[in-house]
Amino acid sequence: MTSHNCYTKREKSQEADMTDLKVAIVHDFLLYPGGAERVLEDIVEIFPNAPIYTLLYDKNGMGKQFAGKDIRPSFLQKLPKWLKKRYRLLTPFFGTAIESFDLRDFDLVISSSGAWSKGIVTRLNTKHIAYIHSPMRYVWDENEHYLKKAIGKKNRFCTRLLLSYLRIWDHQAAQRPDVLIANSIYTQKRIEKYYRRDAKVVYPGIDLSVNDKIIENEEKSFLIISRLSKYKNVALVIEACNKLQLPLTVVGTGREQIALSKIAGKTIKMVGYVSEEEKLQYLMNARALLFPAEDDFGIVCVEAMQIGVPTIVLGRGGARETVLPGVTGELFEAPTVEMLADAIRRFLEKENIYDKDAIKLEGQKYTSDKFKKKLIEEIIHTTKS
């Protein structure tokens, strides 16, 4: 167990009581670093000796993250490499694989779930706390959108059958944990709608440290940091910056990378994958971070805030909960080029008024210490009941 300076003696005593618990952590996939893996890092810091169960583990893709930890992948790990690289083809088997983990020896299981981990099966006396990053978006609210844009007409009927099965499995799986914790009020509402369950909200935390190597340049551009997939709406940002002839840097990789490169104008710079240090460099030199997706939390917005960078955010999803219009950024209400362009114009009109220190102060509401403290409180409450 780690200790935190912000805790009282009573809280430290309660935290120490948890050292007697035999704990396991379950996470959907460990294939590449992302926001969910940042949250997992904080959970692992609370329970550094707990084994991490996951469907698939890519050591090279994860790099140094979780190196040296006891990682226990499912039976799917034994499949050929070419198939694991196309892991989405294994979707019909993920439910079975997550249910196959033998967790009988543990007193407490904490799952970090964007889809599958909440579906683990535990014995009667084992407490299961599920931290929900999102209900399965492509089987619930994005069902029809997914069918129309991602699937050819020939496969649509079979895909509908699969999605219907996954909806049933997902709803049943969400009834298994003793406690559900959501990463935002937005996710909390989706849990209530789709799972018919209450959930508490514990916002993720992030701690950015800017070292002396990070240099602030005079020439700055607008910035988007995102996985390049359709639902992230990166094309929307490129089209708006094309229209306004504004400099934009696009950080990230994904399936849409080639298509997005084709529509990028002269003012658009696409840099692909970058290291954490390079990402900080781009954030430091951003006029504003653009976030056009209806995401469940949007941890990159908090990263920008902690550096003092304003954010221009779609007014839907969890990111709306972290942005104060006119103080830390601007909101636009619909994912259209016109709405985003209007928000950028509003930002440009008062760009010099934004207070970097005020933005940083708001960013400090979402730190790793605060996340861990609140999660420990929920764990203590659950294990004592």
C-alpha positions in Angstrom: 0.0 0.0 0.0 1.1 3.5 -0.7 0.6 6.4 1.7 -0.4 9.9 0.7 0.4 13.2 2.5 -3.1 14.5 2.2 -4.5 11.8 4.4 -5.4 12.2 8.1 -4.1 9.7 10.7 -7.5 8.0 10.7 -7.5 7.6 6.9 -4.0 6.1 7.0 -5.2 3.7 9.7 -8.2 2.7 7.5 -5.9 2.3 4.5 -3.5 0.1 6.6 -6.5 -2.2 7.4 -6.8 -3.0 3.8 -3.3 -4.6 3.7 -4.9 -7.8 5.1 -7.1 -8.1 2.0 -6.1 -10.4 -0.8 -6.7 -8.2 -3.9 -6.9 -8.8 -7.6 -7.2 -6.2 -10.4 -8.9 -6.8 -13.7 -8.5 -4.6 -16.8 -10.0 -5.2 -20.3 -6.8 -5.1 -22.4 -3.2 -4.1 -22.0 -2.3 -3.4 -25.6 -1.3 0.2 -25.7 -1.3 3.2 -23.3 -4.4 5.3 -23.0 -6.6 7.1 -20.5 -8.0 3.9 -19.0 -4.4 2.7 -18.4 -3.6 5.9 -16.6 -6.5 5.2 -14.2 -5.2 1.6 -13.9 -1.8 2.9 -12.8 -3.4 4.7 -9.9 -5.3 1.6 -8.9 -2.1 -0.4 -9.0 -0.3 2.2 -6.8 -3.0 1.6 -4.2 -2.4 -2.2 -4.4 1.1 -2.6 -5.8 1.3 -6.4 -5.1 -2.1 -7.3 -6.7 -2.0 -9.4 -9.8 -3.5 -7.8 -12.9 -5.8 -10.0 -15.0 -6.5 -9.0 -18.6 -7.9 -10.4 -21.8 -4.8 -9.7 -23.9 -1.3 -8.3 -23.0 1.1 -6.8 -25.5 4.4 -6.2 -23.7 5.9 -4.2 -26.6 2.8 -2.1 -27.0 2.7 -1.2 -23.3 6.4 -0.4 -23.1 7.5 0.3 -19.6 4.0 0.8 -18.2 3.3 -2.0 -15.7 6.7 -3.6 -16.3 7.6 -6.0 -13.5 3.9 -6.4 -12.4 2.2 -9.8 -12.1 0.1 -9.7 -15.3 -2.1 -12.7 -16.0 -3.7 -12.7 -19.5 -6.6 -15.0 -20.5 -6.5 -18.1 -22.6 -6.8 -15.8 -25.7 -3.1 -14.9 -25.2 -2.2 -18.4 -26.6 -3.7 -17.6 -30.0 -1.4 -16.9 -33.0 0.1 -13.3 -33.1 -1.6 -12.5 -36.4 -5.0 -13.1 -34.8 -4.2 -11.2 -31.6 -3.2 -8.2 -33.8 -6.8 -8.3 -35.2 -8.2 -8.8 -31.8 -11.6 -7.2 -32.7 -12.3 -10.5 -34.6 -12.3 -12.1 -31.2 -15.2 -10.0 -29.8 -17.6 -12.9 -29.6 -15.2 -14.7 -27.2 -14.3 -11.9 -24.8 -17.3 -12.5 -22.5 -16.4 -16.2 -22.1 -12.7 -15.3 -21.6 -13.4 -12.7 -18.9 -15.6 -15.2 -17.1 -12.9 -17.9 -17.2 -10.6 -16.1 -14.7 -10.3 -18.1 -11.4 -10.6 -15.4 -8.7 -11.7 -17.7 -5.8 -8.7 -16.9 -3.7 -9.3 -13.1 -3.4 -11.2 -11.1 -0.9 -11.5 -8.0 -3.1 -11.5 -7.6 -6.9 -11.3 -4.2 -8.5 -12.2 -4.2 -12.2 -11.3 -1.3 -14.5 -13.9 -1.7 -17.3 -14.6 -0.1 -20.6 -16.5 -3.1 -21.7 -15.6 -6.6 -20.4 -13.9 -6.6 -17.0 -17.1 -6.0 -15.0 -18.3 -9.4 -16.1 -15.9 -11.4 -14.0 -17.5 -14.1 -11.8 -16.6 -14.0 -8.1 -17.5 -16.2 -5.1 -20.2 -15.1 -2.6 -17.9 -13.5 -0.1 -15.6 -11.7 -2.6 -16.3 -8.0 -2.9 -16.2 -6.7 -6.5 -15.9 -3.0 -7.2 -16.1 -2.0 -10.9 -14.7 1.3 -12.1 -16.7 1.9 -15.3 -15.0 4.0 -18.0 -18.0 3.5 -20.2 -20.9 1.2 -21.0 -20.2 -0.5 -24.3 -20.8 2.5 -26.6 -21.1 0.5 -29.9 -23.8 -1.8 -28.5 -25.9 0.9 -26.8 -26.1 4.6 -27.8 -23.9 4.3 -30.9 -25.4 1.0 -32.2 -27.0 2.3 -35.4 -24.1 4.7 -36.1 -21.7 1.8 -35.8 -23.7 -0.4 -38.1 -24.0 2.3 -40.8 -20.4 3.5 -40.8 -18.3 0.6 -39.8 -20.0 -2.4 -41.4 -20.8 -3.3 -45.0 -24.4 -4.1 -46.0 -23.6 -7.8 -46.5 -22.5 -8.2 -42.9 -25.1 -6.0 -41.3 -27.6 -8.7 -40.4 -25.0 -11.0 -38.7 -23.6 -8.0 -36.9 -27.1 -7.0 -35.6 -27.4 -10.5 -34.1 -24.0 -10.2 -32.5 -24.8 -6.7 -31.0 -28.1 -8.0 -29.6 -26.2 -10.8 -27.9 -23.6 -8.4 -26.5 -26.3 -6.1 -25.2 -27.8 -8.9 -23.2 -24.4 -10.0 -21.9 -23.3 -6.5 -21.1 -26.5 -5.8 -19.1 -26.2 -9.1 -17.1 -22.5 -8.5 -16.5 -23.2 -5.1 -15.0 -25.4 -6.7 -12.4 -22.5 -8.8 -11.0 -20.3 -6.1 -9.2 -21.2 -5.2 -5.6 -20.5 -1.5 -6.4 -20.3 0.5 -9.6 -18.1 3.6 -9.8 -18.4 6.0 -12.8 -15.7 8.2 -14.2 -18.1 11.1 -14.7 -21.7 12.2 -14.2 -22.2 11.6 -17.9 -21.1 8.0 -17.5 -23.2 7.7 -14.3 -26.3 8.7 -16.3 -25.5 6.1 -19.0 -25.1 3.4 -16.4 -28.5 4.3 -14.9 -30.1 4.2 -18.4 -28.6 1.0 -19.8 -27.8 -1.0 -16.7 -30.6 0.3 -14.4 -28.1 0.7 -11.6 -26.9 3.5 -9.4 -23.2 4.4 -9.5 -21.0 6.8 -7.6 -18.7 9.2 -9.4 -15.0 9.3 -8.8 -13.2 11.5 -11.4 -9.9 10.2 -12.8 -6.8 12.0 -11.8 -3.6 13.1 -13.6 -0.4 14.6 -12.4 1.7 16.4 -15.1 5.2 17.4 -14.4 6.8 19.8 -16.9 10.6 19.5 -16.8 13.2 22.0 -18.0 13.5 20.3 -21.4 10.0 21.5 -22.4 10.5 24.8 -24.2 7.7 27.2 -25.0 7.9 28.5 -28.6 6.7 31.9 -29.9 4.8 30.3 -32.8 1.8 28.3 -31.5 -0.9 26.3 -33.1 -4.2 24.8 -32.2 -3.9 21.1 -31.1 -5.8 17.9 -31.1 -4.6 14.8 -29.3 -6.7 11.8 -30.1 -7.0 8.3 -31.4 -7.8 8.7 -35.1 -11.1 6.8 -35.2 -14.5 8.0 -36.6 -16.3 8.6 -33.3 -13.5 11.0 -32.2 -14.6 13.5 -34.8 -11.1 14.5 -35.8 -12.2 15.3 -39.4 -14.5 18.0 -37.9 -11.5 19.8 -36.4 -9.4 19.5 -39.6 -12.3 20.9 -41.7 -12.9 23.8 -39.4 -9.2 24.8 -39.3 -9.1 24.4 -43.1 -12.0 26.8 -43.3 -10.5 29.3 -41.0 -7.0 28.9 -42.3 -5.7 28.3 -38.8 -2.6 26.2 -37.9 -3.5 22.9 -36.4 -1.3 20.0 -35.1 -2.9 16.5 -35.0 -1.3 14.1 -32.6 -2.3 10.4 -32.7 -2.7 7.4 -34.8 -5.6 5.1 -35.8 -7.6 3.7 -38.6 -8.6 7.1 -40.0 -5.0 8.4 -40.4 -4.8 8.0 -44.2 -8.3 9.4 -44.8 -7.6 12.4 -42.5 -4.3 13.1 -44.2 -6.1 13.4 -47.5 -8.4 16.2 -46.3 -5.7 18.1 -44.3 -5.0 21.5 -45.8 -1.7 23.5 -45.8 -2.1 24.7 -42.3 -2.6 21.2 -40.8 0.4 19.2 -39.5 -0.1 15.5 -38.7 2.6 14.1 -36.5 1.3 10.6 -35.6 2.5 8.9 -32.5 4.5 10.9 -29.9 6.1 10.1 -26.6 4.8 11.5 -23.3 7.5 14.1 -23.3 6.8 15.1 -26.9 3.1 15.3 -26.1 3.9 17.7 -23.2 5.9 19.8 -25.7 2.9 20.1 -28.0 0.6 21.0 -25.2 2.9 23.7 -23.9 2.9 25.2 -27.4 -0.8 25.0 -28.0 -3.0 28.1 -28.4 -5.9 25.8 -27.4 -6.7 22.1 -27.2 -9.6 21.1 -29.4 -11.8 18.2 -28.2 -14.7 17.4 -30.6 -15.7 14.0 -29.3 -18.6 13.0 -27.0 -16.3 11.1 -24.7 -16.9 9.7 -21.2 -14.4 11.9 -19.4 -11.7 13.3 -21.7 -8.6 13.1 -19.6 -6.5 15.1 -22.2 -8.6 18.1 -21.4 -7.5 17.9 -17.8 -3.9 17.5 -19.0 -4.2 20.7 -21.0 -5.7 22.5 -18.0 -2.9 21.5 -15.6 -0.5 23.2 -18.0 -2.7 26.3 -18.3 -3.9 25.7 -21.9 -7.5 26.6 -22.7 -9.8 23.9 -24.2 -12.5 24.1 -26.9 -14.8 21.2 -26.2 -18.0 19.7 -27.6 -20.6 20.4 -25.0 -21.6 16.8 -24.6 -20.1 14.0 -22.5 -17.8 14.1 -19.6 -15.5 16.8 -20.9 -18.3 19.3 -20.4 -18.1 18.7 -16.6 -14.4 19.9 -16.5 -14.6 23.0 -18.7 -15.8 26.4 -17.4 -16.8 28.6 -20.3 -14.8 31.8 -20.5 -12.5 30.6 -17.7 -10.8 27.4 -18.9 -12.2 27.2 -22.4 -15.2 27.3 -24.8 -18.1 24.9 -25.5 -19.8 24.2 -28.8 -23.2 22.5 -28.7 -23.2 20.3 -31.9 -20.5 18.4 -33.8 -20.7 20.5 -37.0 -18.0 22.6 -38.7 -20.1 25.8 -38.3 -20.5 25.3 -34.5 -16.9 24.5 -33.9 -15.7 27.4 -36.1 -18.0 29.7 -34.1 -16.4 28.5 -30.8 -12.9 29.0 -32.2 -13.9 32.6 -33.2 -15.2 33.3 -29.7 -12.0 32.0 -28.3 -9.9 34.2 -30.6 -11.8 37.3 -29.6 -10.8 36.9 -25.9 -7.7 34.7 -26.3 -5.5 37.3 -24.4 -8.0 37.4 -21.5 -7.5 33.8 -20.5 -5.7 33.5 -17.2 -3.1 30.6 -17.3 -3.0 30.4 -13.5 -6.8 30.2 -13.2 -6.8 27.4 -15.7 -4.1 25.5 -13.8 -6.0 25.9 -10.6 -9.1 24.3 -12.1 -6.9 21.5 -13.4 -5.7 20.7 -9.8 -9.2 19.5 -9.0 -8.4 16.3 -10.9 -5.2 14.9 -9.4 -4.1 11.3 -8.8 -4.0 11.8 -5.1 -7.6 13.0 -5.0 -8.7 10.0 -7.2 -6.9 7.5 -5.0 -8.2 9.0 -1.8 -11.8 8.9 -3.0 -11.4 5.4 -4.4 -9.9 4.1 -1.1 -12.9 5.6 0.8 -15.2 3.6 -1.5 -13.2 0.5 -1.0 -13.2 0.8 2.8 -17.0 1.5 2.8 -17.6 -1.6 0.6 -15.4 -4.0 2.5 -16.7 -2.9 5.9 -20.4 -3.4 4.8 
